[in-house]
Amino acid sequence: MILRTAPAWRVLIAIAALAIGTVQAAEACVDDNLPGRLADAPVRLCVEVTDGQPAQYTLWLAGEVRVSGEEPAARQGLAGDWYGHPLLLRCTRDGALHRCALRVDGDAAWRADLPLPG
């Protein structure tokens, strides 16, 4: 009996490995500099989407991760800090287009649109 079921387990393991290998992921990033009083501060925003998972947003300022979180929280606003300046990143999605706005010290500071490849 064990010898007959062993090949079935091998088949199931192979199918599971194939399923894991076919997970689709996409990432889009934008690099820019903050305008205004924070001029020349390099900013990088990335969104990563994997099938069946919420989008993951990551914002770097001056080369360090300052804000990170998943899509449900990003709709409400992801908080961070940059040398005592409170940050708030809000992102929404319209199909494959992710629109994000960054507030610094409560003031609108920067916006970006991140289109993900289809």
C-alpha positions as CSV (number, residue, x, y, z in Angstrom):
1,M,0.0,0.0,0.0
2,I,2.8,2.5,0.8
3,L,4.5,1.7,-2.4
4,R,1.4,2.5,-4.4
5,T,0.7,5.9,-2.7
6,A,4.4,7.1,-2.9
7,P,4.2,8.0,-6.6
8,A,1.0,9.9,-6.0
9,W,2.8,12.0,-3.4
10,R,5.6,12.7,-5.8
11,V,3.0,13.9,-8.4
12,L,1.4,16.2,-5.8
13,I,4.8,17.6,-4.8
14,A,5.6,18.3,-8.5
15,I,2.2,20.0,-9.0
16,A,2.7,22.2,-5.9
17,A,6.2,23.2,-7.1
18,L,4.8,24.1,-10.5
19,A,2.0,26.1,-8.9
20,I,4.5,28.0,-6.8
21,G,6.7,28.7,-9.8
22,T,3.8,30.3,-11.7
23,V,3.0,33.0,-9.2
24,Q,3.0,36.3,-11.1
25,A,4.7,39.4,-9.6
26,A,5.2,42.9,-10.9
27,E,7.1,45.9,-9.6
28,A,7.1,49.5,-10.6
29,C,9.4,52.2,-9.2
30,V,9.8,55.9,-9.7
31,D,12.9,58.0,-8.7
32,D,12.7,61.7,-8.2
33,N,13.7,64.6,-6.0
34,L,11.4,66.3,-3.5
35,P,10.4,69.8,-4.5
36,G,10.1,72.9,-2.3
37,R,11.8,73.3,1.0
38,L,13.0,69.7,0.8
39,A,14.5,70.2,-2.6
40,D,17.1,67.8,-3.8
41,A,16.2,65.1,-1.3
42,P,16.2,62.0,-3.4
43,V,12.9,60.0,-3.2
44,R,12.2,56.5,-4.5
45,L,8.8,54.9,-4.4
46,C,8.1,51.3,-5.4
47,V,5.0,49.2,-5.5
48,E,5.2,45.4,-5.8
49,V,2.2,43.3,-6.6
50,T,2.1,39.5,-6.4
51,D,-1.0,37.5,-7.4
52,G,-3.4,37.0,-4.5
53,Q,-1.5,39.4,-2.2
54,P,-2.1,43.0,-1.4
55,A,0.2,45.5,-3.1
56,Q,3.3,46.4,-1.1
57,Y,4.5,50.0,-1.1
58,T,8.0,51.1,-0.1
59,L,9.2,54.8,0.1
60,W,12.9,55.7,0.4
61,L,14.1,59.2,1.3
62,A,17.8,60.0,1.0
63,G,18.5,56.3,0.5
64,E,16.7,54.9,3.5
65,V,13.3,53.2,3.8
66,R,11.1,55.7,5.6
67,V,7.6,54.3,4.9
68,S,6.5,50.8,4.0
69,G,3.2,48.9,4.1
70,E,0.5,47.0,2.3
71,E,-2.3,48.4,0.1
72,P,-5.2,48.3,2.6
73,A,-3.3,50.5,5.1
74,A,-1.9,52.7,2.2
75,R,-5.4,53.7,1.3
76,Q,-5.8,55.2,4.8
77,G,-2.2,56.4,5.0
78,L,1.2,55.0,5.9
79,A,3.1,57.0,8.5
80,G,6.8,57.5,8.8
81,D,9.4,60.0,10.0
82,W,12.3,61.8,8.3
83,Y,14.5,63.6,10.8
84,G,11.6,64.7,12.9
85,H,9.3,65.5,9.9
86,P,6.2,63.3,10.0
87,L,5.5,61.6,6.7
88,L,2.2,60.3,5.4
89,L,2.0,58.3,2.2
90,R,-1.5,57.5,0.7
91,C,-1.9,55.3,-2.4
92,T,-4.9,54.3,-4.4
93,R,-5.3,52.0,-7.3
94,D,-7.2,52.4,-10.6
95,G,-6.7,49.1,-12.4
96,A,-2.9,48.8,-13.0
97,L,-2.2,52.4,-12.1
98,H,-1.2,53.2,-8.6
99,R,-1.4,56.9,-7.5
100,C,0.5,58.0,-4.5
101,A,0.7,61.3,-2.6
102,L,3.3,62.1,0.1
103,R,2.7,64.6,2.8
104,V,5.5,66.1,4.9
105,D,4.7,68.0,8.1
106,G,1.0,67.7,7.1
107,D,1.6,69.6,3.8
108,A,1.3,68.1,0.3
109,A,4.9,67.5,-0.8
110,W,5.0,65.0,-3.8
111,R,2.9,62.8,-6.0
112,A,3.7,59.9,-8.3
113,D,1.8,57.6,-10.6
114,L,3.2,54.0,-10.9
115,P,1.8,52.0,-13.8
116,L,2.4,48.3,-13.5
117,P,3.0,46.2,-16.6
118,G,0.0,44.1,-17.7
